[in-house]
Amino acid sequence: MAVNTRTNPGLLFHGSDWNFETISRVYDAIEEIALDELKLDIYPNQLEIISSEQMLDAYSSVGMPLMYQHWSFGKRFVFEENLYRKGRRGLAYELVINSNPCITYLMEENTMAMQALVTAHAAFGHNHFFKNNYLFRQWTDASAILSYLEFAKKYIASCEERYGTAAVEAILDSAHALMDQGVFRYRRPPRLSSEKERERVRERLEYEEQTYSDLWRTLPTSPEANPSEAEAEVSERKRLLKLPEENLLYFLEKNSLILQPWQRELLRIVRVVAQYFYPQRQTKVMNEGCATFVHYTIMNRLYDQGRIDEGAMLEILQSHTNVVFQPDFDDPRFPGINPYALGFALMQDIQRISTEPTAEDRDWFPEIAGSGDWREILLDAWENHRDESFILQYLSPALIRKFRLFVLSDEAKEPYCQVASIHNERGYEAVRAALSRSYDIAANQPDIQVVDVDLLGNRHLHLQHNVKNGILLDEENREATMRHVRHLWGYDVVLSGVDAENGGRLYESSTRKS
């Protein structure tokens, strides 16, 4: 719909209808504020309009524009579609891909006001965060991911044609079950080389096929050594295998004795995808908070400039309010702390502290209180923090009171919960530390490592679960997951649970049949 220049020639659009010319005009206005006033640094943008069916398809394939086929994606598509058709769940207004160029999908059903909102949110807020946050810069390669996924999709399709769908799905099923244990957490993974990916795969597969010999496995085991020699042998074995190893999929890819070269490549594809999403799991609050703060700031600036009218602004504010709504703990809709709500509140609080600090703010944040330069503070925070450190650094007593946060001590042996920290100076520090720890991926995910395997002996794979705070693995899921490990390893797998504090043995599971 054309702009109503008779009533207000300064408006970017009027009404709910849109066309590509209108979207382009609004994009330019948003870009001007984002780059010139907020000083955002973004990848080139690529906006694409998709239908609700395409959005559901994107949901099912973890939001990626190129993804290999797997039955689990179809299962999720049916699940999401049924909820959507019955009106029990809405669809996202957009999806954004951490790539270069940054791809943003806009729903064709959106009104023009919503197209403006999600463009500011995704194409500038998320885009800036993807490009500048240290986790994404260190652990992902935005320029190569789309090329790599294109290769992965074609490679898996060719494997299905050559080896059969069932054989390929069996490997992918086991690899997907281990995705959470298929990332590098403490060392940087190798970068993708998208241009040479096919040549690299071809050369590696040819080399492995030419050099592999099945005769070595028939060699007799070495005679029993004395304890000191045996200990030295174990130590040398671990050194050669670079144990302990935190990335289970990586270890299986490199060392499994039963996997064929094409199966190893499937494991590598799955762990590359897992590694790509690992930074997003550590920055949910910051990423959504950044995007929400950016769209809120830009939309209000456009309204102040007279470039969007009251009707569009009311629609935008209604959507924004829904996004940052935080249900109370006794509300049936309560899902935990809404990352949009907490992230946006933290960003706004930093803006308030830097421009209108209280005496309490000056005590807690002497370096930024009253500085006035909230843009630089936010740009620095978006670049150099993840959720855990960001909350630990910037959660203020005022925000703790606003969200009514306190700490409960919940001991299994006690019949009641105890309020351990309240709203006083010591309590604020404890609340901030406790909330920060709840976003620490390393503290909340099982620490399972490959600790030993005797390739010339019984070839049993020994895994160790370093148990923290007495939290054990669910027995049923543990046994099911170990069967997937055995499927990829080919021999028995032993998992030992060890107390992370004192080293005491808590449990031991094995795939060996009694």
NORBELBEL-V755340 format. One line per field, one symbol per residue. burial: # if it has 16 or more other ideal C-beta (glycine too) atoms within 10 Angstrom, else .. A space follows every 10 residues. Layout:
burial->???
This chain:
burial->..#....... #####..#.. .##..##.## #.##...#.# .##.#.#..# ...####### #.######.# .....##..# #..#...... #.######## #######..# ########## ########## ###.##..## ##.######. ###.##..## .......### ##.####### ####....#. .#.#..#... #......... .......... .......... ......##.. #.######## ###.##..## .######### ######.### ########## ########## ###...###. .#..###.## ..##.#.... ......#### ########## ####..#... #..##..##. ...#..###. ##..###### ########## ..#.#.#... .......... #.....##.. ##.###..## ......#### ###......# #######... ..#....#.. ##.######. ########.. ........## #...
